Amino acid sequence: MTDARHSLKTDDWGTPGDLCEVIRAYAPIDLDPCSSAKHNARVQAKAYLTTEDDGLTADWRPYVPQAGTVYCNPPGKRVPRSEPPSAAQWFDRCEKFAHRRYARIWFWCYNIDQLRHLHGRYHAVWLPKSRVRHVGNGSSPGNYSAMICLGTPANPLGELNDSSAMARHLETHLGGTALVRA
């Protein structure tokens, strides 16, 4: 037994192109904060940050306009149990950014077990109908994946949170199940 959150051999879990296409059909992606030139060829974000840019701590504001869109597929690296999971750190960053900029966030969970750690902090999630085959390493993670949708919060302009519409958009175009909290 290993002393790690999960036993992935790589943290390179590229997003499948069909998922990227459906997300872009909902709204153009302004920023992918944890990407590479290779992966952005599929995501097609207007801007992306690499490992060298340290997207977790970098300033995203220059890349994302008010009510803009961020797509985040965090690295799936092994983390000792004594440290917080990497995905939780990325989610914290995305959640804070969404509320400060009225931004729309698509947050990819490569392990559905992560949802219970984030319980109550999101309004909508999309569960694919089967395990998603990731690009780059030619395999699927050991667990099912999920997309957390952090919609633009209700803001002074009177626009409503659209996280449920985001999850239902994925359900309509890719199948699976959209779970929306009332």
Secondary structure as UniProt FT lines:
FT   HELIX           17..26
FT   STRAND          31..32
FT   HELIX           37..43
FT   STRAND          47..48
FT   TURN            51..57
FT   TURN            61..63
FT   TURN            66..67
FT   STRAND          69..72
FT   TURN            81..82
FT   HELIX           86..101
FT   STRAND          104..109
FT   TURN            112..113
FT   HELIX           114..117
FT   TURN            118..120
FT   STRAND          124..127
FT   STRAND          146..150
FT   TURN            156..157
FT   HELIX           163..174
FT   STRAND          177..180
//
